Amino acid sequence: MNVLVILRIVLGGLFLISGLGKLLEPYQNFLYVIQSYEFIPDVLEKLSAHAVPWLEFLAGVFLVLGFWLVYVLPFLLTLVASFLVIVSQAILRKLPINECGCFGELLSIPLPFVLLVDSILWIILLWLFIRKEQSSLFGLDHYFSRTK
């Protein structure tokens, strides 16, 4: 198995766990996290609190399965880039946020470390996107593209 496939599966598991961690808690917990960043308009906070965990979870499942990578990888690149912007502005504005809320109650990560981790995640996702053919090995995309 090549390193890109392993990275695809590990990152997929990471997003799957992140989304699931938030889905298993009351959505108000994640809503509070979103509100603490003071970044998106009030009218979008509830929608985000409901949608983001599902999007993370489903993107993680698709990444693990190697399914629809042509759509999932650009989506995750955009999602992680938005996380980088949101966390950066919170640090620059010195908002009183002690941990990111990335994994719900499962894991507490301080914001400066989140910047490092999300930057690494973004670079790996970009690498997977650039090398989609190798990334899709042992995935559903690879299987279906070979049966055409």
N, C-alpha and C positions, 0 to 999 in steps of 0.2 A: 504494500500500500504506500502511495507517495505522501509526502509531507503536506501537500495542499489538501488532500482528502482528509487527513487527520485534523488539520486546522479547521476545515469546513465543519467537521463533525463536532469538534470541541467548541467552536464559536456558536454553532447551532444549539448545542447543549446549554451554553451560557445564556443565550437569549431565551431559550425555553424555560430555564430555571428562573431567570429574572422576571419574565412575564407571569409564570405560574406563582411565584412568591407573592406578587401583587394581587393576582386573581383570587388567591385563597384568603385574602384579608378583606375586610369591608373596604369598598372603594373610597370611602371618606379618608382612610389613612393615606392613600396615594394622592387624593385631592389636596390634603394638607401639605404634602411634599411639594406638589405643583404650585400651590399658592405661596409657599415660602420663598420660591425663586423670583416671585414678582416679575414675571417675564411675559406671559401671554395674557391677552384680554380676559376679563372676568367671564365673559359669555362662553369662552372656549375651555375654561378650566374643568367643568364637569364632563364635557365631552372627552377631553384629553384623559381624565382620570378613568373613564370607562374604556376608551379605545386603545391607549398606549399599551396596557398590559396584554390585551388580546393580540395586538399587532406584533409585539415582541414574541409572544408565545408562538403564534402561527409562523412568523418568519423563522424562528428557531426550529420548528418542526420541519419546515420546507428546506432549511439549510442542512439539517441532519440527513434528510432523505435525498438531498441533491435534486430537488424538484423545483422547477421554474426559477432556476438560478439567474437567468437573464433579467428577471423582474425583482427577485428577492435581494440580490447583491446591491443594485443601485438604491433600492429602498433602504437597506440597512446602512449603506454609506451616507445617505441623506439623514437618516435617523441619528446615527452616531455623530455626524457633523453638527446637527442641531443640539445634541447633548453637550458637545464641546463648547458651543456658543453660550448655551444657557448656564453651564457651570462656570465658564470664564467670566461672564458678566456678574455672576453672584460673587465671585472672588474679588473682582475689581471694585464692585460696589460695597464690599465688606459686609454682605448680608449675614445675619447671625444664623448660619446654617452649619451644623456640626458634622453632618453626614449626608450623603447624596440621596438616599432613598431608592437607589438603583435596584435593590433586591428586596424591597419591602422590609419586613422585619427579619428576614433571613440573615442579612449581613450588613454591617455598618462600615462604610468606607468614607474617610475624610475627603473633602473636595479636591485638595491639591493632588492626592493620589489618583482620584477619578480622572483628572486631566491626563495624567500619564497613561493610565490604563485605556481610556477612550482613544487617545492618540495612537496607541499601539493597535487597538482593535481596528481603527479606521485604516491604518496602513495594511494590516493583514487582509481586511475586506477588499481593499483596492487590489492587492496582489491576487486574491481569489478571483476578482472580477476580470482583471487583465488576462489571467490564465484560466478562463472559464472551462476550456476543454479538459485540462488536467484536473481542475477542481471538481468536475462533474463525474469523474471516474467512480465507479461503484455507487452511483446515484441514479435516481429515476430518469433524469434528463439524459444521461449517457445511454441508459438502456433503451429509452424510446427513440433517441436520435439514431441509434444503430439499427433499429428495426424498420426504419422507413424505407 
